Amino acid sequence: MTFAAQNADAMPAVSNRQILGAVAASCLGWALDLFDLFVLLFVAPVVGKLFFPSEHAMLSLAAVYAAFAVTLLMRPLGSALFGSYADRRGRKGAMIVAVVGVGISTAAFGLLPTVAQIGVAAPVLFLLLRLVQGVFVGGVVASTHTIGTESVALKYRGAVSGLIGGGGAGVGALIASIAYLAWSTLFPGHQFEVWGWRCMFFTGIISSVLGLFIFNSLDESPVWQKLAADKAARAAQQAQSAPVEVIHSPLRTLFSREYRNVLLVNLLLTIGGGSGYYLTSGFLPTFLKVVNHTPSGAAAAILMLCSVMVVIASIGTGHLSTFIGRKRAFIWIGVVRLIALPALYMVLPGTNDPWLLGFYAVILSGLGSAGYAPILIFLNERFPTAIRATGTGLSWNIGFAIGGMMPTFVSLVAKSPAELPVTLAAFVGAISVIFLVGAFVVPETLGRLEQRAKVEA
């Protein structure tokens, strides 16, 4: 399969205002999307009792994490649908629909009746709504990240990758932490189990309002505009020249022999990175509550600091990958995570000093996010513009869907909260090995975003 070579000199001119707008919108879209997902993690113990009651607390918690994983399992479908649309029709439209859809579906959780009100139909409705939400969530990666990295210069792409992926996640978690602190203060104790958790979900409507307002004024990325112009030129000249191969289905192209192995190899990094994220930042709210028994106010403050660290670590690691290369960055991050993550989970339970506990939690969150900060730009550089949104979205979401199931497995393996530290240490050690294998196998991609040549498997 051949693609017309991109000509950087013919790229549409991009103003600083357009670049800043694209990056800010991508980051905000990611943040609002992750905020909607984090809401469930913050209210997991409450939702477990109301929708998945069980005499065994760990089984109830595992059910909530399973419901979380259901959303992640639907993300590849969302990436296929929205990614294909973004590759064929543009990033902007896909971004608006995806982010608005996530916000509305999140707010709808606040309206659901509980088991005490309608019986077994309650968890069924909960899971069905999670499936719908997952489709929209899958579309966010395919649209928000591509428009951001395609709009900036090479020297900033690593940092922007970290800002959008990790930084956006950190901002989303920070917003969720603030919302949790506010609603748990307004509805203390038992009142939170009645109205507080519902209000947490209702705040998801902010995503829809802001998404529609901000993203509607965006311009398409210059890289995609160039692709669209090339397609128009080829169509105009087709009657007078030799036939030119045109990609009609990005999804079908992605699963062709040329790109199938690229997708499979990418999964080693996305599974390792996604698992590391969900077993650190994703599991930390529950860990602080059920293992350390940290008071709500202190836990919220610690999680806010962790969110700030996620932003700093993600931008720093992403920018580092521009200086030393994506591959080398993955290798160094993988080695540090393999040693530090298990050690941190073993030392956290015995830490009573809130400041020291916060320090360990901040380091844990920073290392968890550092693993996937350069992954999104790496994925963008692995695929040509014509299938970039689809390829990036599916590579990311399949890996993170598998990674998102890890908290469920941890909750099932650990028979009690006392066993969580050892179980988590074993899991983060294992996924760090997978991440390292991927780091050694993948090729270097730095500077390949403008290339449309064959991608190395």
Buried (B, 14 or more C-beta within 10 A) or exposed (E): EEBBEBEEEEBBEBEEEBBEBBBBBBBBBBBBBBBBBBBBBBBBBBBBBBBBBEEEBBBBBBBBBBBBBBBBBBBBBBBBBBBBBBBBEBBBBBBBBBBBBBBBBBBBBBEBBBBEEEEEEBBEBBBEBBBBBBBBBBBBBBBBBBBBBBBBEEEBBBBBBBBBBBBBBBBBBBBBBBBBBBBBEEBEEEEBBEBBBBBBBBBBBBBBEBBBEBBEEBBBBBBBBBBBEBBEEBEEEEEEEEEBEEBEBBBEBBBEEEBEEBBEBBBBBBBBBBBBBBBBBBBBBBBBBBBBEBEBEBBBBBBBBBBBBBBBBBBBBBBBBBEEBBBBBBBBBBBBBBEBBBBBBEBBBEBEEBEEBBBBBBBBBBBBBBBBBBBBBBBBBBBBBBBBBBBBBBBBBBBBBBBBBBBBBBBBBBEEBEBBBBBBBBBBBBBBEBBBBBBEBBBEBBEBBBBBEEBEB
